[in-house]
Amino acid sequence: MSTAIKTARIYRDHPHAPACAQVSLDYDGRFLRRKMLATDAGETFLVDLAQTRSLDHGGVLVLEDGREVEIVAAPEELLEVGGDNLLQLAWHIGNRHTPCQIEPTRLLIQRDHVLRDMLLKLGAELREVVEPFTPEGGAYGHGRTHGHAH
């Protein structure tokens, strides 16, 4: 039995074959270039991509032997935002370059006490939830939102 570390050097945004394993990562954990990961079954492997990438739920990391490991968005602590003024609330969240998952009747953001206070002052209905987080990507194809310093 080989004890060599398996390495994934390729990321694809969709599978080309059935996955041999899954790796569950939260939003921050899905932004990486080089890192040791463990599949949900406990098998470790090294991710060594050419550049830092935002890995999407449903994407795959391709191991050197061609097997694919599926990326799963792990549940995390989020703030559900709702209210009659959802478009206005979305604008204020976006104006702060905050990652946001946009759905027809609600928004999801990572928990943050400053944003919570602002949203309450704007009349938002808030609820703490634990769910997978798959926010919208950046407007310029970066896959992530960026602050003004980018």
CNS distance restraints for C-alpha pairs under 8 A (distance, minus, plus):
assign (resid   5 and name CA) (resid  44 and name CA) 7.53 0.50 0.50
assign (resid   5 and name CA) (resid  45 and name CA) 5.92 0.50 0.50
assign (resid   5 and name CA) (resid  46 and name CA) 6.88 0.50 0.50
assign (resid   6 and name CA) (resid  44 and name CA) 7.58 0.50 0.50
assign (resid   6 and name CA) (resid  45 and name CA) 4.91 0.50 0.50
assign (resid   6 and name CA) (resid  46 and name CA) 6.22 0.50 0.50
assign (resid   6 and name CA) (resid  63 and name CA) 6.65 0.50 0.50
assign (resid   6 and name CA) (resid  64 and name CA) 6.98 0.50 0.50
assign (resid   7 and name CA) (resid  45 and name CA) 5.64 0.50 0.50
assign (resid   7 and name CA) (resid  46 and name CA) 4.64 0.50 0.50
assign (resid   7 and name CA) (resid  47 and name CA) 5.81 0.50 0.50
assign (resid   7 and name CA) (resid  48 and name CA) 6.86 0.50 0.50
assign (resid   7 and name CA) (resid  63 and name CA) 5.51 0.50 0.50
assign (resid   7 and name CA) (resid  64 and name CA) 5.92 0.50 0.50
assign (resid   8 and name CA) (resid  45 and name CA) 7.34 0.50 0.50
assign (resid   8 and name CA) (resid  46 and name CA) 6.17 0.50 0.50
assign (resid   8 and name CA) (resid  47 and name CA) 4.83 0.50 0.50
assign (resid   8 and name CA) (resid  48 and name CA) 6.06 0.50 0.50
assign (resid   8 and name CA) (resid  49 and name CA) 7.38 0.50 0.50
assign (resid   8 and name CA) (resid  61 and name CA) 5.86 0.50 0.50
assign (resid   8 and name CA) (resid  62 and name CA) 5.19 0.50 0.50
assign (resid   8 and name CA) (resid  63 and name CA) 4.16 0.50 0.50
assign (resid   8 and name CA) (resid  64 and name CA) 5.98 0.50 0.50
assign (resid   9 and name CA) (resid  47 and name CA) 6.15 0.50 0.50
assign (resid   9 and name CA) (resid  48 and name CA) 4.99 0.50 0.50
assign (resid   9 and name CA) (resid  49 and name CA) 4.80 0.50 0.50
assign (resid   9 and name CA) (resid  50 and name CA) 7.29 0.50 0.50
assign (resid   9 and name CA) (resid  61 and name CA) 7.44 0.50 0.50
assign (resid   9 and name CA) (resid  62 and name CA) 6.69 0.50 0.50
assign (resid   9 and name CA) (resid  63 and name CA) 6.89 0.50 0.50
assign (resid   9 and name CA) (resid  64 and name CA) 7.29 0.50 0.50
assign (resid  10 and name CA) (resid  49 and name CA) 6.35 0.50 0.50
assign (resid  10 and name CA) (resid  61 and name CA) 5.84 0.50 0.50
assign (resid  10 and name CA) (resid  62 and name CA) 5.20 0.50 0.50
assign (resid  10 and name CA) (resid  63 and name CA) 7.43 0.50 0.50
assign (resid  11 and name CA) (resid  49 and name CA) 7.57 0.50 0.50
assign (resid  11 and name CA) (resid  55 and name CA) 7.76 0.50 0.50
assign (resid  11 and name CA) (resid  59 and name CA) 7.33 0.50 0.50
assign (resid  11 and name CA) (resid  60 and name CA) 5.81 0.50 0.50
assign (resid  11 and name CA) (resid  61 and name CA) 4.63 0.50 0.50
assign (resid  11 and name CA) (resid  62 and name CA) 6.18 0.50 0.50
assign (resid  12 and name CA) (resid  59 and name CA) 5.68 0.50 0.50
assign (resid  12 and name CA) (resid  60 and name CA) 5.33 0.50 0.50
assign (resid  12 and name CA) (resid  61 and name CA) 6.51 0.50 0.50
assign (resid  12 and name CA) (resid  62 and name CA) 7.65 0.50 0.50
assign (resid  13 and name CA) (resid  55 and name CA) 7.52 0.50 0.50
assign (resid  13 and name CA) (resid  56 and name CA) 6.54 0.50 0.50
assign (resid  13 and name CA) (resid  58 and name CA) 6.97 0.50 0.50
assign (resid  13 and name CA) (resid  59 and name CA) 4.11 0.50 0.50
assign (resid  13 and name CA) (resid  60 and name CA) 6.34 0.50 0.50
assign (resid  14 and name CA) (resid  58 and name CA) 6.22 0.50 0.50
assign (resid  14 and name CA) (resid  59 and name CA) 4.64 0.50 0.50
assign (resid  14 and name CA) (resid  60 and name CA) 6.22 0.50 0.50
assign (resid  15 and name CA) (resid  19 and name CA) 7.42 0.50 0.50
assign (resid  15 and name CA) (resid  58 and name CA) 7.61 0.50 0.50
assign (resid  15 and name CA) (resid  59 and name CA) 6.38 0.50 0.50
assign (resid  15 and name CA) (resid  60 and name CA) 5.83 0.50 0.50
assign (resid  15 and name CA) (resid  68 and name CA) 7.24 0.50 0.50
assign (resid  15 and name CA) (resid  70 and name CA) 7.61 0.50 0.50
assign (resid  17 and name CA) (resid  67 and name CA) 7.88 0.50 0.50
assign (resid  17 and name CA) (resid  68 and name CA) 7.03 0.50 0.50
assign (resid  18 and name CA) (resid  68 and name CA) 7.23 0.50 0.50
assign (resid  19 and name CA) (resid  60 and name CA) 7.91 0.50 0.50
assign (resid  19 and name CA) (resid  67 and name CA) 6.96 0.50 0.50
assign (resid  19 and name CA) (resid  68 and name CA) 4.94 0.50 0.50
assign (resid  19 and name CA) (resid  69 and name CA) 5.37 0.50 0.50
assign (resid  19 and name CA) (resid  70 and name CA) 5.79 0.50 0.50
assign (resid  20 and name CA) (resid  67 and name CA) 6.19 0.50 0.50
assign (resid  20 and name CA) (resid  68 and name CA) 5.85 0.50 0.50
assign (resid  20 and name CA) (resid  69 and name CA) 5.85 0.50 0.50
assign (resid  20 and name CA) (resid  70 and name CA) 7.86 0.50 0.50
assign (resid  21 and name CA) (resid  39 and name CA) 6.39 0.50 0.50
assign (resid  21 and name CA) (resid  40 and name CA) 7.38 0.50 0.50
assign (resid  21 and name CA) (resid  41 and name CA) 7.51 0.50 0.50
assign (resid  21 and name CA) (resid  68 and name CA) 7.26 0.50 0.50
assign (resid  21 and name CA) (resid  69 and name CA) 4.94 0.50 0.50
assign (resid  21 and name CA) (resid  70 and name CA) 6.27 0.50 0.50
assign (resid  22 and name CA) (resid  39 and name CA) 5.53 0.50 0.50
assign (resid  22 and name CA) (resid  40 and name CA) 5.81 0.50 0.50
assign (resid  22 and name CA) (resid  41 and name CA) 7.84 0.50 0.50
assign (resid  22 and name CA) (resid  69 and name CA) 5.31 0.50 0.50
assign (resid  22 and name CA) (resid  70 and name CA) 4.60 0.50 0.50
assign (resid  22 and name CA) (resid  71 and name CA) 6.01 0.50 0.50
assign (resid  22 and name CA) (resid  72 and name CA) 6.68 0.50 0.50
assign (resid  23 and name CA) (resid  37 and name CA) 7.72 0.50 0.50
assign (resid  23 and name CA) (resid  38 and name CA) 6.67 0.50 0.50
assign (resid  23 and name CA) (resid  39 and name CA) 4.39 0.50 0.50
assign (resid  23 and name CA) (resid  40 and name CA) 5.30 0.50 0.50
assign (resid  23 and name CA) (resid  69 and name CA) 6.80 0.50 0.50
assign (resid  23 and name CA) (resid  70 and name CA) 6.23 0.50 0.50
assign (resid  23 and name CA) (resid  71 and name CA) 5.34 0.50 0.50
assign (resid  23 and name CA) (resid  72 and name CA) 5.98 0.50 0.50
assign (resid  24 and name CA) (resid  39 and name CA) 7.30 0.50 0.50
assign (resid  24 and name CA) (resid  40 and name CA) 6.51 0.50 0.50
assign (resid  24 and name CA) (resid  71 and name CA) 6.17 0.50 0.50
assign (resid  24 and name CA) (resid  72 and name CA) 4.59 0.50 0.50
assign (resid  24 and name CA) (resid  73 and name CA) 5.77 0.50 0.50
assign (resid  24 and name CA) (resid  74 and name CA) 5.03 0.50 0.50
assign (resid  25 and name CA) (resid  29 and name CA) 5.27 0.50 0.50
assign (resid  25 and name CA) (resid  30 and name CA) 5.80 0.50 0.50
assign (resid  25 and name CA) (resid  71 and name CA) 7.27 0.50 0.50
assign (resid  25 and name CA) (resid  72 and name CA) 6.30 0.50 0.50
assign (resid  25 and name CA) (resid  73 and name CA) 5.49 0.50 0.50
assign (resid  25 and name CA) (resid  74 and name CA) 5.01 0.50 0.50
assign (resid  26 and name CA) (resid  30 and name CA) 6.23 0.50 0.50
assign (resid  26 and name CA) (resid  73 and name CA) 5.72 0.50 0.50
assign (resid  26 and name CA) (resid  74 and name CA) 4.85 0.50 0.50
assign (resid  26 and name CA) (resid  75 and name CA) 6.75 0.50 0.50
assign (resid  26 and name CA) (resid  76 and name CA) 6.48 0.50 0.50
assign (resid  26 and name CA) (resid 132 and name CA) 7.33 0.50 0.50
assign (resid  26 and name CA) (resid 133 and name CA) 7.19 0.50 0.50
assign (resid  27 and name CA) (resid  31 and name CA) 7.22 0.50 0.50
assign (resid  27 and name CA) (resid  73 and name CA) 7.01 0.50 0.50
assign (resid  27 and name CA) (resid  74 and name CA) 7.79 0.50 0.50
assign (resid  27 and name CA) (resid 133 and name CA) 6.24 0.50 0.50
assign (resid  27 and name CA) (resid 134 and name CA) 7.14 0.50 0.50
assign (resid  30 and name CA) (resid  53 and name CA) 7.96 0.50 0.50
assign (resid  30 and name CA) (resid  54 and name CA) 5.74 0.50 0.50
assign (resid  30 and name CA) (resid  55 and name CA) 5.00 0.50 0.50
assign (resid  30 and name CA) (resid  56 and name CA) 7.22 0.50 0.50
assign (resid  31 and name CA) (resid  52 and name CA) 6.88 0.50 0.50
assign (resid  31 and name CA) (resid  53 and name CA) 5.65 0.50 0.50
assign (resid  31 and name CA) (resid  54 and name CA) 4.45 0.50 0.50
assign (resid  31 and name CA) (resid  55 and name CA) 6.19 0.50 0.50
assign (resid  32 and name CA) (resid  52 and name CA) 5.15 0.50 0.50
assign (resid  32 and name CA) (resid  53 and name CA) 5.61 0.50 0.50
assign (resid  32 and name CA) (resid  54 and name CA) 6.72 0.50 0.50
assign (resid  32 and name CA) (resid  55 and name CA) 7.86 0.50 0.50
assign (resid  33 and name CA) (resid  47 and name CA) 6.90 0.50 0.50
assign (resid  33 and name CA) (resid  48 and name CA) 5.98 0.50 0.50
assign (resid  33 and name CA) (resid  49 and name CA) 5.09 0.50 0.50
assign (resid  33 and name CA) (resid  50 and name CA) 7.02 0.50 0.50
assign (resid  33 and name CA) (resid  51 and name CA) 5.61 0.50 0.50
assign (resid  33 and name CA) (resid  52 and name CA) 4.12 0.50 0.50
assign (resid  33 and name CA) (resid  53 and name CA) 6.17 0.50 0.50
assign (resid  34 and name CA) (resid  46 and name CA) 7.21 0.50 0.50
assign (resid  34 and name CA) (resid  47 and name CA) 5.16 0.50 0.50
assign (resid  34 and name CA) (resid  48 and name CA) 4.47 0.50 0.50
assign (resid  34 and name CA) (resid  49 and name CA) 6.21 0.50 0.50
assign (resid  34 and name CA) (resid  52 and name CA) 7.84 0.50 0.50
assign (resid  35 and name CA) (resid  46 and name CA) 5.82 0.50 0.50
assign (resid  35 and name CA) (resid  47 and name CA) 5.25 0.50 0.50
assign (resid  35 and name CA) (resid  48 and name CA) 6.85 0.50 0.50
assign (resid  36 and name CA) (resid  44 and name CA) 6.83 0.50 0.50
assign (resid  36 and name CA) (resid  45 and name CA) 5.76 0.50 0.50
assign (resid  36 and name CA) (resid  46 and name CA) 4.43 0.50 0.50
assign (resid  36 and name CA) (resid  47 and name CA) 6.13 0.50 0.50
assign (resid  37 and name CA) (resid  44 and name CA) 5.56 0.50 0.50
assign (resid  37 and name CA) (resid  45 and name CA) 5.55 0.50 0.50
assign (resid  37 and name CA) (resid  46 and name CA) 6.19 0.50 0.50
assign (resid  37 and name CA) (resid  47 and name CA) 7.16 0.50 0.50
assign (resid  38 and name CA) (resid  42 and name CA) 5.28 0.50 0.50
assign (resid  38 and name CA) (resid  43 and name CA) 5.26 0.50 0.50
assign (resid  38 and name CA) (resid  44 and name CA) 4.16 0.50 0.50
assign (resid  38 and name CA) (resid  45 and name CA) 6.29 0.50 0.50
assign (resid  39 and name CA) (resid  43 and name CA) 5.22 0.50 0.50
assign (resid  39 and name CA) (resid  44 and name CA) 6.33 0.50 0.50
assign (resid  39 and name CA) (resid  45 and name CA) 7.98 0.50 0.50
assign (resid  39 and name CA) (resid  69 and name CA) 7.92 0.50 0.50
assign (resid  47 and name CA) (resid  61 and name CA) 7.89 0.50 0.50
assign (resid  49 and name CA) (resid  53 and name CA) 7.86 0.50 0.50
assign (resid  53 and name CA) (resid 143 and name CA) 7.89 0.50 0.50
assign (resid  54 and name CA) (resid 143 and name CA) 5.86 0.50 0.50
assign (resid  54 and name CA) (resid 144 and name CA) 6.95 0.50 0.50
assign (resid  55 and name CA) (resid  59 and name CA) 6.55 0.50 0.50
assign (resid  55 and name CA) (resid  71 and name CA) 7.20 0.50 0.50
assign (resid  56 and name CA) (resid  71 and name CA) 6.81 0.50 0.50
assign (resid  56 and name CA) (resid  72 and name CA) 7.92 0.50 0.50
assign (resid  56 and name CA) (resid  73 and name CA) 7.70 0.50 0.50
assign (resid  56 and name CA) (resid 134 and name CA) 7.73 0.50 0.50
assign (resid  57 and name CA) (resid  71 and name CA) 5.32 0.50 0.50
assign (resid  57 and name CA) (resid  72 and name CA) 4.94 0.50 0.50
assign (resid  57 and name CA) (resid  73 and name CA) 5.18 0.50 0.50
assign (resid  57 and name CA) (resid 134 and name CA) 7.25 0.50 0.50
assign (resid  58 and name CA) (resid  70 and name CA) 6.11 0.50 0.50
assign (resid  58 and name CA) (resid  71 and name CA) 5.38 0.50 0.50
assign (resid  58 and name CA) (resid  72 and name CA) 6.14 0.50 0.50
assign (resid  59 and name CA) (resid  70 and name CA) 5.94 0.50 0.50
assign (resid  59 and name CA) (resid  71 and name CA) 5.36 0.50 0.50
assign (resid  60 and name CA) (resid  68 and name CA) 5.80 0.50 0.50
assign (resid  60 and name CA) (resid  69 and name CA) 5.26 0.50 0.50
assign (resid  60 and name CA) (resid  70 and name CA) 4.48 0.50 0.50
assign (resid  60 and name CA) (resid  71 and name CA) 5.61 0.50 0.50
assign (resid  61 and name CA) (resid  68 and name CA) 5.63 0.50 0.50
assign (resid  61 and name CA) (resid  69 and name CA) 5.17 0.50 0.50
assign (resid  61 and name CA) (resid  70 and name CA) 6.63 0.50 0.50
assign (resid  61 and name CA) (resid  71 and name CA) 7.44 0.50 0.50
assign (resid  62 and name CA) (resid  66 and name CA) 5.81 0.50 0.50
assign (resid  62 and name CA) (resid  67 and name CA) 5.81 0.50 0.50
assign (resid  62 and name CA) (resid  68 and name CA) 4.57 0.50 0.50
assign (resid  62 and name CA) (resid  69 and name CA) 6.42 0.50 0.50
assign (resid  63 and name CA) (resid  67 and name CA) 5.36 0.50 0.50
assign (resid  63 and name CA) (resid  68 and name CA) 6.13 0.50 0.50
assign (resid  63 and name CA) (resid  69 and name CA) 7.52 0.50 0.50
assign (resid  73 and name CA) (resid 132 and name CA) 5.20 0.50 0.50
assign (resid  73 and name CA) (resid 133 and name CA) 6.43 0.50 0.50
assign (resid  73 and name CA) (resid 134 and name CA) 7.06 0.50 0.50
assign (resid  74 and name CA) (resid 131 and name CA) 7.40 0.50 0.50
assign (resid  74 and name CA) (resid 132 and name CA) 5.03 0.50 0.50
assign (resid  74 and name CA) (resid 133 and name CA) 7.40 0.50 0.50
assign (resid  75 and name CA) (resid 130 and name CA) 5.71 0.50 0.50
assign (resid  75 and name CA) (resid 131 and name CA) 4.18 0.50 0.50
assign (resid  75 and name CA) (resid 132 and name CA) 3.94 0.50 0.50
assign (resid  75 and name CA) (resid 133 and name CA) 6.87 0.50 0.50
assign (resid  76 and name CA) (resid 130 and name CA) 5.06 0.50 0.50
assign (resid  76 and name CA) (resid 131 and name CA) 5.46 0.50 0.50
assign (resid  76 and name CA) (resid 132 and name CA) 5.98 0.50 0.50
assign (resid  76 and name CA) (resid 133 and name CA) 6.98 0.50 0.50
assign (resid  77 and name CA) (resid 110 and name CA) 6.71 0.50 0.50
assign (resid  77 and name CA) (resid 111 and name CA) 6.55 0.50 0.50
assign (resid  77 and name CA) (resid 128 and name CA) 7.19 0.50 0.50
assign (resid  77 and name CA) (resid 129 and name CA) 6.02 0.50 0.50
assign (resid  77 and name CA) (resid 130 and name CA) 4.61 0.50 0.50
assign (resid  77 and name CA) (resid 131 and name CA) 6.88 0.50 0.50
assign (resid  78 and name CA) (resid 108 and name CA) 6.42 0.50 0.50
assign (resid  78 and name CA) (resid 109 and name CA) 5.63 0.50 0.50
assign (resid  78 and name CA) (resid 110 and name CA) 4.58 0.50 0.50
assign (resid  78 and name CA) (resid 111 and name CA) 5.07 0.50 0.50
assign (resid  78 and name CA) (resid 128 and name CA) 5.94 0.50 0.50
assign (resid  78 and name CA) (resid 129 and name CA) 5.31 0.50 0.50
assign (resid  78 and name CA) (resid 130 and name CA) 5.83 0.50 0.50
assign (resid  78 and name CA) (resid 131 and name CA) 7.02 0.50 0.50
assign (resid  78 and name CA) (resid 133 and name CA) 7.79 0.50 0.50
assign (resid  79 and name CA) (resid 108 and name CA) 5.67 0.50 0.50
assign (resid  79 and name CA) (resid 109 and name CA) 5.32 0.50 0.50
assign (resid  79 and name CA) (resid 110 and name CA) 5.92 0.50 0.50
assign (resid  79 and name CA) (resid 111 and name CA) 5.24 0.50 0.50
assign (resid  79 and name CA) (resid 126 and name CA) 6.61 0.50 0.50
assign (resid  79 and name CA) (resid 127 and name CA) 5.83 0.50 0.50
assign (resid  79 and name CA) (resid 128 and name CA) 4.76 0.50 0.50
assign (resid  79 and name CA) (resid 129 and name CA) 6.04 0.50 0.50
assign (resid  80 and name CA) (resid 106 and name CA) 6.64 0.50 0.50
assign (resid  80 and name CA) (resid 107 and name CA) 5.83 0.50 0.50
assign (resid  80 and name CA) (resid 108 and name CA) 4.73 0.50 0.50
assign (resid  80 and name CA) (resid 109 and name CA) 6.74 0.50 0.50
assign (resid  80 and name CA) (resid 126 and name CA) 5.59 0.50 0.50
assign (resid  80 and name CA) (resid 127 and name CA) 5.09 0.50 0.50
assign (resid  80 and name CA) (resid 128 and name CA) 6.09 0.50 0.50
assign (resid  80 and name CA) (resid 129 and name CA) 6.51 0.50 0.50
assign (resid  81 and name CA) (resid  86 and name CA) 7.89 0.50 0.50
assign (resid  81 and name CA) (resid 106 and name CA) 5.57 0.50 0.50
assign (resid  81 and name CA) (resid 107 and name CA) 4.93 0.50 0.50
assign (resid  81 and name CA) (resid 108 and name CA) 6.07 0.50 0.50
assign (resid  81 and name CA) (resid 109 and name CA) 7.76 0.50 0.50
assign (resid  81 and name CA) (resid 124 and name CA) 6.35 0.50 0.50
assign (resid  81 and name CA) (resid 125 and name CA) 5.88 0.50 0.50
assign (resid  81 and name CA) (resid 126 and name CA) 4.95 0.50 0.50
assign (resid  81 and name CA) (resid 127 and name CA) 6.87 0.50 0.50
assign (resid  82 and name CA) (resid  86 and name CA) 6.12 0.50 0.50
assign (resid  82 and name CA) (resid 105 and name CA) 6.80 0.50 0.50
assign (resid  82 and name CA) (resid 106 and name CA) 4.91 0.50 0.50
assign (resid  82 and name CA) (resid 107 and name CA) 6.58 0.50 0.50
assign (resid  82 and name CA) (resid 124 and name CA) 5.81 0.50 0.50
assign (resid  82 and name CA) (resid 125 and name CA) 4.91 0.50 0.50
assign (resid  82 and name CA) (resid 126 and name CA) 6.35 0.50 0.50
assign (resid  83 and name CA) (resid 106 and name CA) 7.88 0.50 0.50
assign (resid  83 and name CA) (resid 123 and name CA) 7.22 0.50 0.50
assign (resid  83 and name CA) (resid 124 and name CA) 5.23 0.50 0.50
assign (resid  83 and name CA) (resid 125 and name CA) 5.33 0.50 0.50
assign (resid  85 and name CA) (resid  89 and name CA) 6.30 0.50 0.50
assign (resid  85 and name CA) (resid 123 and name CA) 7.79 0.50 0.50
assign (resid  85 and name CA) (resid 124 and name CA) 7.52 0.50 0.50
assign (resid  86 and name CA) (resid  90 and name CA) 6.05 0.50 0.50
assign (resid  86 and name CA) (resid 105 and name CA) 7.80 0.50 0.50
assign (resid  86 and name CA) (resid 106 and name CA) 7.23 0.50 0.50
assign (resid  86 and name CA) (resid 107 and name CA) 7.90 0.50 0.50
assign (resid  86 and name CA) (resid 124 and name CA) 7.85 0.50 0.50
assign (resid  87 and name CA) (resid  91 and name CA) 6.27 0.50 0.50
assign (resid  88 and name CA) (resid  92 and name CA) 6.46 0.50 0.50
assign (resid  89 and name CA) (resid  93 and name CA) 6.25 0.50 0.50
assign (resid  89 and name CA) (resid 119 and name CA) 7.00 0.50 0.50
assign (resid  89 and name CA) (resid 122 and name CA) 7.37 0.50 0.50
assign (resid  89 and name CA) (resid 124 and name CA) 7.28 0.50 0.50
assign (resid  90 and name CA) (resid  94 and name CA) 6.04 0.50 0.50
assign (resid  90 and name CA) (resid 107 and name CA) 7.37 0.50 0.50
assign (resid  91 and name CA) (resid  95 and name CA) 5.96 0.50 0.50
assign (resid  92 and name CA) (resid  96 and name CA) 6.62 0.50 0.50
assign (resid  93 and name CA) (resid  97 and name CA) 6.79 0.50 0.50
assign (resid  93 and name CA) (resid  98 and name CA) 5.85 0.50 0.50
assign (resid  93 and name CA) (resid 100 and name CA) 7.46 0.50 0.50
assign (resid  93 and name CA) (resid 115 and name CA) 7.90 0.50 0.50
assign (resid  94 and name CA) (resid  98 and name CA) 5.83 0.50 0.50
assign (resid  94 and name CA) (resid  99 and name CA) 7.68 0.50 0.50
assign (resid  94 and name CA) (resid 100 and name CA) 7.63 0.50 0.50
assign (resid  96 and name CA) (resid 147 and name CA) 7.86 0.50 0.50
assign (resid  97 and name CA) (resid 145 and name CA) 6.06 0.50 0.50
assign (resid  97 and name CA) (resid 146 and name CA) 6.28 0.50 0.50
assign (resid  97 and name CA) (resid 147 and name CA) 5.83 0.50 0.50
assign (resid  98 and name CA) (resid 109 and name CA) 7.51 0.50 0.50
assign (resid  98 and name CA) (resid 145 and name CA) 6.98 0.50 0.50
assign (resid  99 and name CA) (resid 109 and name CA) 6.40 0.50 0.50
assign (resid  99 and name CA) (resid 110 and name CA) 7.65 0.50 0.50
assign (resid  99 and name CA) (resid 135 and name CA) 5.73 0.50 0.50
assign (resid  99 and name CA) (resid 136 and name CA) 6.95 0.50 0.50
assign (resid  99 and name CA) (resid 144 and name CA) 7.56 0.50 0.50
assign (resid  99 and name CA) (resid 145 and name CA) 6.21 0.50 0.50
assign (resid 100 and name CA) (resid 107 and name CA) 6.57 0.50 0.50
assign (resid 100 and name CA) (resid 108 and name CA) 5.66 0.50 0.50
assign (resid 100 and name CA) (resid 109 and name CA) 5.03 0.50 0.50
assign (resid 100 and name CA) (resid 110 and name CA) 7.94 0.50 0.50
assign (resid 100 and name CA) (resid 134 and name CA) 7.98 0.50 0.50
assign (resid 100 and name CA) (resid 135 and name CA) 4.72 0.50 0.50
assign (resid 100 and name CA) (resid 136 and name CA) 6.14 0.50 0.50
assign (resid 101 and name CA) (resid 107 and name CA) 5.61 0.50 0.50
assign (resid 101 and name CA) (resid 108 and name CA) 4.94 0.50 0.50
assign (resid 101 and name CA) (resid 109 and name CA) 6.58 0.50 0.50
assign (resid 101 and name CA) (resid 133 and name CA) 6.93 0.50 0.50
assign (resid 101 and name CA) (resid 134 and name CA) 5.88 0.50 0.50
assign (resid 101 and name CA) (resid 135 and name CA) 3.80 0.50 0.50
assign (resid 101 and name CA) (resid 136 and name CA) 5.71 0.50 0.50
assign (resid 102 and name CA) (resid 106 and name CA) 6.67 0.50 0.50
assign (resid 102 and name CA) (resid 107 and name CA) 4.88 0.50 0.50
assign (resid 102 and name CA) (resid 108 and name CA) 6.73 0.50 0.50
assign (resid 102 and name CA) (resid 135 and name CA) 6.97 0.50 0.50
assign (resid 102 and name CA) (resid 136 and name CA) 7.04 0.50 0.50
assign (resid 103 and name CA) (resid 107 and name CA) 5.90 0.50 0.50
assign (resid 108 and name CA) (resid 133 and name CA) 7.53 0.50 0.50
assign (resid 108 and name CA) (resid 135 and name CA) 7.80 0.50 0.50
assign (resid 109 and name CA) (resid 133 and name CA) 7.98 0.50 0.50
assign (resid 109 and name CA) (resid 135 and name CA) 7.97 0.50 0.50
assign (resid 111 and name CA) (resid 115 and name CA) 7.98 0.50 0.50
assign (resid 111 and name CA) (resid 116 and name CA) 7.58 0.50 0.50
assign (resid 111 and name CA) (resid 128 and name CA) 7.92 0.50 0.50
assign (resid 112 and name CA) (resid 116 and name CA) 6.07 0.50 0.50
assign (resid 113 and name CA) (resid 117 and name CA) 6.19 0.50 0.50
assign (resid 114 and name CA) (resid 118 and name CA) 6.35 0.50 0.50
assign (resid 115 and name CA) (resid 119 and name CA) 5.98 0.50 0.50
assign (resid 116 and name CA) (resid 120 and name CA) 6.13 0.50 0.50
assign (resid 116 and name CA) (resid 126 and name CA) 7.85 0.50 0.50
assign (resid 117 and name CA) (resid 121 and name CA) 6.29 0.50 0.50
assign (resid 118 and name CA) (resid 122 and name CA) 6.40 0.50 0.50
assign (resid 119 and name CA) (resid 123 and name CA) 6.46 0.50 0.50
assign (resid 119 and name CA) (resid 124 and name CA) 5.33 0.50 0.50
assign (resid 120 and name CA) (resid 124 and name CA) 5.12 0.50 0.50
assign (resid 120 and name CA) (resid 125 and name CA) 7.15 0.50 0.50
assign (resid 120 and name CA) (resid 126 and name CA) 7.56 0.50 0.50
assign (resid 136 and name CA) (resid 143 and name CA) 7.93 0.50 0.50
assign (resid 136 and name CA) (resid 144 and name CA) 7.79 0.50 0.50
assign (resid 137 and name CA) (resid 141 and name CA) 7.20 0.50 0.50
assign (resid 137 and name CA) (resid 142 and name CA) 7.09 0.50 0.50
assign (resid 137 and name CA) (resid 143 and name CA) 4.33 0.50 0.50
assign (resid 137 and name CA) (resid 144 and name CA) 5.03 0.50 0.50
assign (resid 137 and name CA) (resid 145 and name CA) 6.47 0.50 0.50
assign (resid 138 and name CA) (resid 142 and name CA) 5.39 0.50 0.50
assign (resid 138 and name CA) (resid 143 and name CA) 4.93 0.50 0.50
assign (resid 138 and name CA) (resid 144 and name CA) 4.67 0.50 0.50
assign (resid 138 and name CA) (resid 145 and name CA) 4.64 0.50 0.50
assign (resid 138 and name CA) (resid 146 and name CA) 7.48 0.50 0.50
assign (resid 139 and name CA) (resid 143 and name CA) 7.97 0.50 0.50
assign (resid 139 and name CA) (resid 145 and name CA) 7.66 0.50 0.50
assign (resid 146 and name CA) (resid 150 and name CA) 6.12 0.50 0.50
